[in-house]
Amino acid sequence: MKNICLLDLNYTLVGNQADTRLLRPFARRMAAEEYRADLIEAIRDDYVIIVTARPDYQMRQTMENIKKKTGWQPDEWYFNDINGEPPVFKERALKNWIFPKHGEQDGPEGAHYYAVESNPKTRAMYKRYGIEAAPYDMFMKKRLTPQPVMAQEPECFQLKMF
Ligand SMILES: [Mg+2]
């Protein structure tokens, strides 16, 4: 089983989105933009794919900025190449690039996806593909709270049966 994190950028990995999103030029925005170190720590053992509604012409500077400021990089990244609404672009990324490469949710390829995602409409889209999605604060709360083992086992057992 390969755990794959579908990581949102705006309002998720970016901790100060509201304060920085309108800064111009883009280089000034990059200088001010900060990334959540606790979130990176929580997902760094998984295979991480950034899927973001941020336009693809801002991809190079953004990815360099993340690397420079955190010392970390995800395994893959997809930026919005169609200027589409977040759930529309992200569904396109799933169907056209991510599923063909890694397989569908809990398929024979062994991929188990989860998402950290701020947009409720995008979370609903992920859910249609069987992908659990939580916003940053809920995700971190869940990661920090030990899950009762007994409560989880029936779910795992069911997944194996079908
Ligand atoms: Mg977001």
Residues whose N, C-alpha, C, O or C-beta is under 5 A from the ligand:
A	BS01	MG	D8 L9 N10 Y11 T12 S118 N119
